[in-house]
Amino acid sequence: MKRAQIQLDEDVYDLLRRRAFQEKRSIAGVIREIIRREITPSDRSRSSSIKDFRFIATGQSKQGTLKPLSERHDEALKEVFQK
């Protein structure tokens, strides 16, 4: 095991101390568990594939006089809210 020194805000330290007391563990043990849980690879960190993005599609919008809408979106919103 390696030794590391960190500085904590007082409110974070108090939360750790309370949790350690409630779980009848050391503060260091609680910190090790939290760090291990956060840095251990999980299913959520798997690589994405094209199959994960089936919801993406192409389409067209009726931009009307505000063409190109991507550049004039504020004007388009104003027009919609005024109706």
C-alpha positions in Angstrom: 0.0 0.0 0.0 1.2 3.5 -0.9 0.9 6.5 1.4 -0.7 9.7 -0.1 -1.4 13.0 1.6 -4.4 15.1 0.6 -6.0 18.3 1.9 -9.8 18.4 2.4 -12.2 21.2 3.0 -13.6 21.1 6.5 -17.1 20.3 5.4 -15.8 17.3 3.3 -13.7 16.1 6.2 -16.7 16.3 8.6 -18.8 14.3 6.1 -16.1 11.7 5.9 -15.7 11.5 9.6 -19.4 11.1 10.2 -19.6 8.3 7.6 -16.6 6.5 9.0 -18.2 6.7 12.5 -21.6 5.4 11.3 -19.9 2.5 9.4 -17.4 1.9 12.3 -14.5 2.3 9.9 -11.5 4.5 9.5 -11.6 7.7 7.5 -8.8 6.2 5.3 -10.9 3.1 4.6 -13.9 5.2 3.6 -11.7 7.3 1.3 -10.1 4.2 -0.3 -13.6 2.7 -1.0 -14.8 5.9 -2.6 -11.8 6.2 -4.8 -11.8 2.6 -5.8 -15.5 2.8 -6.7 -14.9 5.9 -8.8 -11.8 4.8 -10.8 -12.7 1.1 -11.3 -13.9 0.5 -14.9 -17.6 -0.4 -15.1 -20.1 -1.3 -17.7 -20.9 2.4 -18.1 -17.4 3.2 -19.3 -17.6 0.7 -22.2 -16.9 1.9 -25.7 -19.8 3.2 -27.7 -20.7 1.7 -31.1 -22.9 2.9 -33.9 -25.7 0.7 -32.6 -25.9 2.9 -29.5 -26.9 5.8 -31.8 -29.9 4.4 -33.6 -32.0 7.4 -32.6 -29.9 9.8 -34.8 -31.5 10.6 -38.2 -31.5 13.2 -40.8 -34.2 15.6 -41.7 -35.1 19.0 -43.1 -36.8 21.9 -41.5 -38.9 24.7 -43.0 -36.5 27.6 -42.4 -38.5 30.2 -44.3 -37.2 33.7 -44.5 -34.7 33.2 -41.7 -32.3 31.0 -43.7 -29.8 29.9 -42.5 -31.6 29.1 -39.2 -28.4 27.9 -37.6 -27.1 31.5 -37.7 -30.4 33.3 -37.1 -31.9 31.2 -34.3 -32.5 34.1 -32.0 -34.6 35.9 -34.6 -36.5 32.7 -35.2 -37.4 32.3 -31.5 -38.5 35.9 -31.4 -40.8 35.3 -34.4 -42.3 32.2 -32.8 -42.9 34.0 -29.4 -44.6 36.9 -31.1 -47.2 34.8 -32.7 
